[in-house]
Amino acid sequence: MNLRSPRRVLAFGLAFAATAAIAQEVRSPSSPAAMSIDEFEHQKIRIAPPELVAPGQYRIGEILLNKADKSITFPATVNMNKGLLEYLLVRTGGKTHESLLRTTIEPYNLQLACLLVGMEGTNAPLGFQGDPATPKGEAVEILLNIKSDDGKGKMISPEVWMMQVVGEAKRDIPTLHWVYTGSMVHNGRFAAQLGGSIVALYHDPAAMIDNASPGGESDKIWFVREDAAPPVGTPVMVIIRSKK
């Protein structure tokens, strides 16, 4: 691990805290008190330690992680059902005017979950939003579980609720190449937590997951597919799984 990278320092600190919390959880069935992580980002954010819910499975707030299949699951809602997009997912209070989905989970907690399942980000984040370079990081799969008419959940790719519009042409979006970059630390603050950016369609080094497919450098081609996206407020479960 390269501790000269500020993002890596943050990751190391979070992982160390999580390891200690998991050890405590295994020793005792009762949850220890929430622990402050102000020392990592100078923000008054508190997270509950991971709770052991089954062998290899932990819960951090509303986030459920499975170490065996390197997956993370958490709730979100449909935020837009029409319009231009720059993000697939943001935290409530973030850039919700340009995101398909929103969630109330904290990016800090999600970062902790990603580290605990062993995801690897990048040591070379993009230089700026819209950077034409291809973002680097661990390849991940993103799926949505939405309640079906029979009351059971069905799994879909989020791409089916989106389209590309180039000139007058409307195009289906194939499964995108998502990469976990791990966001970055800027002026001592974890960028994803600060801005609420979690999954970007339009390249954003502050987002935790970026779009490494062609077109990710453009903020003018990603749109909601109005004839496919469900009503705003529809609940979904987001599943992020490492492809490594």
VEXDREN-191438 format. One record per atom (N, C-alpha, C): residue in three letters; y, z, x. Coordinates in steps of 0.1 Angstrom, whole numbers, padded with zeros to 4 digits, always signed. Layout:
BEGIN
AlaYZX ...
//
This chain:
BEGIN
Met-0012+0000+0009 Met+0000+0000+0000 Met+0012+0000+0009 Asn+0022-0009+0006 Asn+0034-0010+0014 Asn+0045+0000+0008 Leu+0046+0011+0014 Leu+0056+0021+0009 Leu+0070+0018+0012 Arg+0072+0007+0019 Arg+0086+0003+0022 Arg+0092-0004+0010 Ser+0084-0009+0000 Ser+0090-0014-0012 Ser+0093-0003-0022 Pro+0106-0003-0027 Pro+0109+0008-0037 Pro+0100+0008-0049 Arg+0096-0004-0054 Arg+0087-0004-0065 Arg+0074+0002-0062 Arg+0069+0000-0049 Arg+0056+0006-0045 Arg+0058+0021-0044 Val+0069+0026-0040 Val+0071+0040-0039 Val+0070+0046-0053 Leu+0077+0040-0062 Leu+0076+0044-0076 Leu+0062+0044-0081 Ala+0054+0033-0078 Ala+0041+0032-0083 Ala+0032+0043-0077 Phe+0034+0045-0064 Phe+0026+0056-0057 Phe+0029+0069-0063 Gly+0041+0072-0066 Gly+0045+0085-0072 Gly+0039+0087-0086 Leu+0040+0076-0094 Leu+0034+0077-0107 Leu+0019+0079-0107 Ala+0012+0071-0098 Ala-0002+0072-0097 Ala-0007+0085-0092 Phe+0001+0091-0083 Phe-0002+0105-0078 Phe-0001+0115-0089 Ala+0009+0114-0097 Ala+0011+0123-0108 Ala+0000+0122-0118 Ala-0004+0109-0121 Ala-0014+0106-0131 Ala-0028+0112-0126 Thr-0031+0110-0113 Thr-0043+0115-0108 Thr-0044+0130-0110 Ala-0034+0137-0107 Ala-0033+0151-0108 Ala-0035+0155-0123 Ala-0029+0147-0132 Ala-0030+0150-0146 Ala-0044+0148-0151 Ile-0050+0138-0147 Ile-0064+0135-0151 Ile-0073+0146-0146 Ala-0071+0150-0134 Ala-0080+0161-0128 Ala-0078+0173-0137 Gln-0066+0177-0141 Gln-0063+0188-0149 Gln-0070+0187-0162 Glu-0069+0175-0168 Glu-0075+0172-0181 Glu-0090+0174-0181 Val-0096+0170-0171 Val-0111+0171-0170 Val-0115+0186-0169 Arg-0106+0194-0162 Arg-0110+0208-0160 Arg-0108+0216-0173 Ser-0098+0212-0181 Ser-0095+0220-0192 Ser-0094+0211-0205 Pro-0099+0215-0216 Pro-0099+0207-0228 Pro-0085+0207-0235 Ser-0076+0217-0231 Ser-0063+0217-0236 Ser-0054+0209-0228 Ser-0044+0203-0234 Ser-0035+0194-0227 Ser-0024+0203-0220 Pro-0022+0200-0207 Pro-0011+0208-0200 Pro+0002+0203-0205 Ala+0012+0211-0201 Ala+0026+0208-0206 Ala+0030+0194-0200 Ala+0039+0188-0207 Ala+0045+0175-0203 Ala+0052+0177-0189 Met+0051+0167-0181 Met+0057+0168-0168 Met+0068+0159-0166 Ser+0079+0164-0159 Ser+0091+0156-0157 Ser+0089+0146-0145 Ile+0094+0134-0147 Ile+0093+0124-0136 Ile+0107+0120-0132 Asp+0117+0129-0135 Asp+0131+0126-0131 Asp+0132+0122-0116 Glu+0124+0128-0108 Glu+0125+0126-0093 Glu+0122+0111-0090 Phe+0116+0104-0098 Phe+0113+0090-0095 Phe+0124+0080-0100 Glu+0132+0084-0110 Glu+0141+0074-0115 Glu+0154+0080-0119 His+0157+0092-0117 His+0169+0099-0121 His+0173+0097-0136 Gln+0163+0096-0144 Gln+0165+0095-0158 Gln+0157+0107-0165 Lys+0162+0112-0176 Lys+0156+0123-0183 Lys+0145+0118-0192 Ile+0134+0113-0185 Ile+0122+0108-0192 Ile+0111+0118-0190 Arg+0104+0122-0200 Arg+0093+0131-0199 Arg+0081+0124-0205 Ile+0069+0125-0198 Ile+0057+0119-0204 Ile+0046+0129-0204 Ala+0038+0128-0214 Ala+0026+0137-0215 Ala+0015+0132-0205 Pro+0008+0141-0199 Pro-0002+0137-0190 Pro-0013+0129-0197 Pro-0020+0120-0191 Pro-0031+0113-0198 Pro-0042+0123-0203 Glu-0046+0120-0215 Glu-0056+0128-0222 Glu-0070+0121-0221 Leu-0080+0128-0217 Leu-0093+0122-0217 Leu-0098+0122-0231 Val-0102+0110-0237 Val-0107+0109-0250 Val-0121+0104-0251 Ala-0126+0099-0240 Ala-0140+0095-0239 Ala-0143+0091-0224 Pro-0155+0091-0220 Pro-0157+0087-0206 Pro-0150+0074-0202 Gly-0141+0075-0192 Gly-0134+0063-0187 Gly-0123+0059-0196 Gln-0120+0066-0207 Gln-0109+0063-0216 Gln-0099+0074-0217 Tyr-0086+0070-0216 Tyr-0075+0080-0216 Tyr-0064+0075-0226 Arg-0057+0085-0231 Arg-0046+0082-0240 Arg-0033+0088-0233 Ile-0023+0080-0233 Ile-0009+0084-0229 Ile+0000+0081-0240 Gly+0003+0091-0248 Gly+0011+0089-0260 Gly+0003+0080-0270 Glu+0009+0069-0273 Glu+0002+0059-0282 Glu-0006+0049-0275 Ile-0006+0050-0261 Ile-0013+0040-0253 Ile-0027+0044-0250 Leu-0037+0036-0253 Leu-0051+0039-0250 Leu-0055+0029-0239 Leu-0061+0035-0228 Leu-0065+0027-0217 Leu-0080+0029-0214 Asn-0086+0018-0210 Asn-0101+0018-0208 Asn-0103+0013-0193 Lys-0107+0023-0185 Lys-0108+0019-0171 Lys-0120+0010-0168 Ala-0130+0010-0176 Ala-0142+0002-0174 Ala-0139-0013-0175 Asp-0132-0017-0186 Asp-0128-0031-0188 Asp-0114-0034-0184 Lys-0107-0024-0178 Lys-0093-0026-0173 Lys-0084-0031-0185 Ser-0085-0025-0196 Ser-0077-0029-0208 Ser-0068-0018-0212 Ile-0057-0022-0219 Ile-0047-0012-0224 Ile-0043-0017-0238 Thr-0043-0007-0247 Thr-0040-0011-0261 Thr-0029-0002-0267 Phe-0020-0007-0274 Phe-0009+0001-0280 Phe-0003-0006-0292 Pro+0004+0001-0301 Pro+0010-0005-0313 Pro+0023-0012-0310 Ala+0026-0022-0319 Ala+0038-0029-0319 Ala+0041-0035-0333 Thr+0052-0041-0335 Thr+0055-0047-0348 Thr+0061-0061-0345 Val+0060-0070-0355 Val+0067-0083-0354 Val+0082-0080-0355 Asn+0089-0085-0346 Asn+0103-0083-0345 Asn+0112-0095-0350 Met+0106-0107-0349 Met+0113-0119-0353 Met+0103-0129-0359 Asn+0107-0136-0370 Asn+0098-0146-0375 Asn+0105-0160-0376 Lys+0116-0161-0368 Lys+0123-0173-0366 Lys+0133-0172-0355 Gly+0136-0183-0348 Gly+0146-0183-0338 Gly+0141-0185-0324 Leu+0151-0185-0315 Leu+0149-0187-0300 Leu+0144-0174-0294 Leu+0134-0175-0285 Leu+0128-0164-0278 Leu+0131-0164-0263 Glu+0132-0152-0257 Glu+0131-0151-0243 Glu+0120-0141-0239 Tyr+0115-0133-0248 Tyr+0105-0123-0246 Tyr+0094-0123-0256 Leu+0082-0120-0252 Leu+0072-0118-0261 Leu+0072-0103-0267 Leu+0076-0094-0258 Leu+0076-0080-0262 Leu+0086-0072-0254 Val+0094-0064-0262 Val+0103-0054-0256 Val+0102-0041-0263 Arg+0107-0031-0257 Arg+0108-0018-0263 Arg+0119-0018-0273 Thr+0118-0010-0284 Thr+0128-0009-0294 Thr+0141-0003-0287 Gly+0152-0010-0289 Gly+0164-0006-0282 Gly+0167-0016-0270 Gly+0157-0024-0267 Gly+0159-0034-0256 Gly+0165-0047-0262 Lys+0161-0058-0257 Lys+0166-0071-0261 Lys+0159-0077-0273 Thr+0160-0069-0284 Thr+0152-0072-0296 Thr+0158-0085-0303 His+0170-0090-0300 His+0175-0102-0306 His+0168-0114-0301 Glu+0159-0113-0291 Glu+0153-0125-0285 Glu+0138-0122-0282 Ser+0132-0113-0289 Ser+0118-0110-0287 Ser+0109-0111-0299 Leu+0097-0117-0298 Leu+0088-0118-0309 Leu+0083-0105-0314 Leu+0080-0096-0305 Leu+0075-0083-0308 Leu+0083-0072-0303 Arg+0082-0060-0309 Arg+0089-0048-0303 Arg+0079-0036-0304 Thr+0081-0026-0296 Thr+0072-0015-0296 Thr+0081-0002-0293 Thr+0076+0009-0297 Thr+0083+0022-0294 Thr+0077+0029-0282 Ile+0067+0023-0275 Ile+0062+0030-0263 Ile+0071+0028-0252 Glu+0071+0038-0243 Glu+0080+0037-0231 Glu+0074+0028-0220 Pro+0082+0019-0214 Pro+0077+0011-0203 Pro+0071+0020-0192 Tyr+0077+0032-0190 Tyr+0073+0041-0179 Tyr+0058+0045-0182 Asn+0055+0048-0194 Asn+0041+0052-0198 Asn+0032+0040-0196 Leu+0036+0028-0200 Leu+0028+0016-0199 Leu+0026+0013-0184 Gln+0036+0015-0175 Gln+0034+0013-0161 Gln+0023+0022-0156 Leu+0024+0035-0160 Leu+0014+0045-0156 Leu+0000+0040-0160 Ala-0002+0035-0173 Ala-0015+0030-0177 Ala-0020+0019-0169 Cys-0011+0009-0166 Cys-0014-0002-0158 Cys-0019+0002-0144 Leu-0013+0012-0138 Leu-0017+0017-0125 Leu-0031+0024-0126 Leu-0033+0031-0137 Leu-0045+0038-0138 Leu-0057+0029-0140 Val-0055+0017-0146 Val-0067+0008-0147 Val-0068-0001-0135 Gly-0059+0001-0125 Gly-0060-0006-0112 Gly-0053-0019-0112 Met-0043-0022-0120 Met-0036-0035-0119 Met-0027-0035-0107 Glu-0026-0047-0101 Glu-0018-0049-0090 Glu-0006-0058-0093 Gly+0006-0053-0090 Gly+0018-0061-0092 Gly+0021-0070-0080 Thr+0034-0072-0077 Thr+0038-0080-0067 Thr+0047-0073-0057 Asn+0047-0077-0044 Asn+0056-0072-0034 Asn+0068-0081-0033 Ala+0068-0092-0040 Ala+0078-0102-0038 Ala+0083-0106-0052 Pro+0091-0098-0059 Pro+0096-0101-0073 Pro+0105-0113-0072 Leu+0107-0120-0083 Leu+0117-0130-0084 Leu+0131-0125-0081 Gly+0140-0134-0077 Gly+0153-0129-0073 Gly+0163-0127-0085 Phe+0160-0133-0096 Phe+0170-0132-0108 Phe+0163-0138-0120 Gln+0169-0134-0132 Gln+0164-0140-0144 Gln+0166-0155-0145 Gly+0155-0162-0148 Gly+0156-0176-0148 Gly+0153-0183-0135 Asp+0149-0175-0125 Asp+0145-0180-0112 Asp+0134-0191-0114 Pro+0136-0203-0108 Pro+0126-0213-0110 Pro+0113-0211-0103 Ala+0113-0202-0094 Ala+0100-0199-0087 Ala+0090-0193-0097 Thr+0077-0195-0093 Thr+0066-0190-0101 Thr+0064-0175-0098 Pro+0064-0166-0108 Pro+0062-0152-0106 Pro+0048-0149-0101 Lys+0047-0140-0092 Lys+0034-0136-0086 Lys+0029-0122-0092 Gly+0016-0120-0092 Gly+0011-0108-0097 Gly-0003-0109-0102 Glu-0009-0099-0107 Glu-0023-0099-0112 Glu-0023-0107-0126 Ala-0032-0116-0127 Ala-0034-0123-0140 Ala-0039-0114-0150 Val-0033-0115-0162 Val-0037-0106-0173 Val-0038-0115-0186 Glu-0046-0110-0195 Glu-0048-0116-0208 Glu-0040-0108-0218 Ile-0033-0114-0228 Ile-0026-0107-0238 Ile-0032-0112-0252 Leu-0037-0102-0260 Leu-0042-0105-0273 Leu-0035-0096-0283 Leu-0035-0100-0296 Leu-0030-0092-0307 Leu-0041-0090-0317 Asn-0042-0077-0322 Asn-0051-0074-0333 Asn-0043-0072-0345 Ile-0045-0080-0355 Ile-0037-0079-0368 Ile-0047-0077-0379 Lys-0043-0069-0389 Lys-0051-0066-0401 Lys-0053-0079-0409 Ser-0065-0082-0412 Ser-0068-0095-0420 Ser-0069-0091-0435 Asp-0071-0102-0443 Asp-0071-0100-0458 Asp-0082-0091-0462 Asp-0093-0091-0455 Asp-0104-0082-0459 Asp-0103-0068-0454 Gly-0091-0065-0448 Gly-0088-0051-0443 Gly-0093-0049-0429 Lys-0100-0058-0424 Lys-0105-0057-0410 Lys-0095-0063-0400 Gly-0096-0059-0388 Gly-0087-0065-0378 Gly-0093-0079-0373 Lys-0084-0088-0370 Lys-0088-0100-0363 Lys-0080-0102-0351 Met-0086-0108-0341 Met-0079-0109-0328 Met-0073-0123-0327 Ile-0061-0124-0323 Ile-0054-0137-0321 Ile-0046-0137-0308 Ser-0043-0149-0303 Ser-0034-0150-0291 Ser-0020-0151-0297 Pro-0010-0145-0290 Pro+0003-0145-0295 Pro+0009-0159-0295 Glu+0004-0168-0287 Glu+0009-0181-0286 Glu+0008-0189-0299 Val-0001-0185-0309 Val-0002-0192-0321 Val+0010-0189-0330 Trp+0018-0179-0327 Trp+0030-0176-0335 Trp+0043-0182-0328 Met+0041-0190-0318 Met+0052-0195-0310 Met+0050-0210-0309 Met+0061-0217-0305 Met+0061-0231-0301 Met+0071-0234-0291 Gln+0070-0246-0285 Gln+0080-0251-0276 Gln+0088-0262-0283 Val+0101-0262-0282 Val+0109-0273-0287 Val+0117-0279-0276 Val+0114-0292-0273 Val+0120-0299-0262 Val+0126-0312-0269 Gly+0140-0312-0269 Gly+0146-0323-0276 Gly+0143-0322-0291 Glu+0138-0332-0297 Glu+0133-0332-0311 Glu+0119-0329-0312 Ala+0112-0328-0301 Ala+0097-0326-0301 Ala+0093-0311-0302 Lys+0084-0308-0312 Lys+0079-0295-0313 Lys+0065-0295-0308 Arg+0061-0286-0299 Arg+0048-0286-0293 Arg+0041-0272-0295 Asp+0028-0273-0297 Asp+0020-0261-0297 Asp+0020-0256-0282 Ile+0018-0243-0281 Ile+0018-0236-0268 Ile+0003-0232-0265 Pro-0002-0238-0254 Pro-0015-0234-0250 Pro-0015-0219-0245 Thr-0026-0213-0243 Thr-0027-0200-0237 Thr-0019-0199-0224 Leu-0009-0191-0224 Leu+0000-0190-0212 Leu-0007-0182-0201 His-0002-0184-0189 His-0007-0177-0177 His+0003-0165-0175 Trp-0002-0154-0180 Trp+0006-0141-0178 Trp+0002-0134-0165 Val+0012-0129-0159 Val+0010-0121-0146 Val+0017-0107-0147 Tyr+0009-0097-0143 Tyr+0015-0084-0142 Tyr+0023-0083-0129 Thr+0036-0082-0130 Thr+0044-0081-0118 Thr+0047-0066-0115 Gly+0047-0058-0125 Gly+0050-0043-0123 Gly+0065-0040-0123 Ser+0074-0050-0127 Ser+0088-0048-0128 Ser+0093-0045-0113 Met+0104-0038-0113 Met+0111-0035-0100 Met+0120-0023-0101 Val+0123-0017-0090 Val+0133-0006-0089 Val+0146-0012-0084 His+0157-0009-0092 His+0170-0013-0089 His+0180-0001-0089 Asn+0187+0001-0078 Asn+0196+0012-0077 Asn+0189+0025-0081 Gly+0176+0027-0077 Gly+0169+0039-0079 Gly+0163+0041-0093 Arg+0164+0030-0101 Arg+0159+0031-0115 Arg+0149+0020-0118 Phe+0139+0024-0126 Phe+0128+0015-0129 Phe+0133+0005-0140 Ala+0134-0008-0136 Ala+0141-0018-0144 Ala+0136-0019-0158 Ala+0122-0019-0159 Ala+0116-0021-0172 Ala+0120-0010-0182 Gln+0121+0002-0177 Gln+0124+0014-0185 Gln+0139+0013-0188 Leu+0147+0009-0179 Leu+0162+0008-0181 Leu+0165-0002-0192 Gly+0159-0014-0191 Gly+0163-0024-0201 Gly+0153-0026-0212 Gly+0141-0020-0211 Gly+0131-0022-0222 Gly+0124-0035-0222 Ser+0125-0042-0211 Ser+0118-0055-0210 Ser+0103-0053-0205 Ile+0094-0058-0214 Ile+0080-0056-0211 Ile+0073-0069-0208 Val+0073-0079-0217 Val+0066-0092-0214 Val+0076-0103-0216 Ala+0079-0110-0206 Ala+0089-0121-0206 Ala+0083-0135-0208 Leu+0089-0143-0216 Leu+0086-0157-0217 Leu+0095-0165-0207 Tyr+0107-0161-0206 Tyr+0117-0166-0197 Tyr+0118-0157-0185 His+0115-0162-0173 His+0114-0154-0161 His+0124-0143-0160 Asp+0118-0131-0158 Asp+0127-0119-0157 Asp+0120-0109-0147 Pro+0126-0107-0135 Pro+0119-0098-0126 Pro+0119-0083-0131 Ala+0127-0080-0141 Ala+0127-0066-0146 Ala+0116-0064-0156 Ala+0110-0075-0161 Ala+0099-0073-0170 Ala+0086-0069-0163 Met+0077-0062-0170 Met+0065-0058-0163 Met+0055-0069-0162 Ile+0055-0078-0172 Ile+0046-0090-0172 Ile+0055-0102-0174 Asp+0052-0113-0167 Asp+0060-0125-0167 Asp+0051-0137-0170 Asn+0058-0148-0174 Asn+0051-0160-0178 Asn+0051-0169-0166 Ala+0039-0172-0160 Ala+0038-0180-0148 Ala+0034-0194-0152 Ser+0035-0198-0164 Ser+0032-0212-0169 Ser+0044-0221-0167 Pro+0042-0234-0167 Pro+0054-0243-0167 Pro+0063-0240-0178 Gly+0076-0241-0176 Gly+0086-0238-0186 Gly+0092-0224-0186 Gly+0086-0215-0178 Gly+0091-0202-0178 Gly+0104-0200-0172 Glu+0109-0210-0165 Glu+0123-0210-0160 Glu+0134-0214-0170 Ser+0129-0217-0182 Ser+0139-0222-0192 Ser+0141-0211-0203 Asp+0153-0209-0208 Asp+0156-0200-0219 Asp+0159-0208-0232 Lys+0156-0221-0232 Lys+0160-0230-0243 Lys+0148-0236-0250 Ile+0135-0233-0247 Ile+0124-0241-0252 Ile+0114-0232-0260 Trp+0116-0219-0260 Trp+0106-0210-0266 Trp+0111-0205-0280 Phe+0103-0208-0290 Phe+0108-0205-0304 Phe+0096-0199-0312 Val+0100-0191-0322 Val+0090-0186-0331 Val+0085-0198-0340 Arg+0072-0198-0343 Arg+0067-0208-0352 Arg+0068-0202-0366 Glu+0078-0206-0374 Glu+0081-0200-0386 Glu+0070-0201-0397 Asp+0062-0212-0396 Asp+0051-0213-0406 Asp+0039-0206-0402 Ala+0039-0198-0391 Ala+0027-0191-0386 Ala+0030-0176-0385 Ala+0042-0172-0380 Ala+0045-0158-0377 Ala+0046-0150-0390 Pro+0040-0138-0391 Pro+0040-0130-0403 Pro+0054-0124-0405 Pro+0057-0117-0416 Pro+0070-0111-0418 Pro+0074-0101-0408 Val+0087-0099-0406 Val+0092-0089-0397 Val+0087-0075-0401 Gly+0083-0067-0392 Gly+0078-0054-0395 Gly+0063-0053-0396 Thr+0056-0065-0396 Thr+0041-0065-0396 Thr+0036-0057-0384 Pro+0027-0048-0386 Pro+0021-0040-0375 Pro+0010-0048-0368 Val+0010-0047-0355 Val-0001-0053-0347 Val-0005-0043-0336 Met-0016-0045-0330 Met-0020-0038-0318 Met-0020-0048-0307 Val-0014-0045-0296 Val-0013-0053-0284 Val-0024-0049-0274 Ile-0032-0059-0270 Ile-0042-0056-0260 Ile-0038-0064-0247 Ile-0037-0057-0236 Ile-0035-0063-0223 Ile-0047-0060-0214 Arg-0053-0070-0209 Arg-0065-0068-0201 Arg-0064-0076-0188 Ser-0068-0069-0177 Ser-0068-0076-0164 Ser-0079-0087-0164 Lys-0075-0098-0158 Lys-0085-0109-0156 Lys-0092-0109-0143 Lys-0088-0099-0135 Lys-0093-0098-0121 Lys-0108-0093-0121 
//
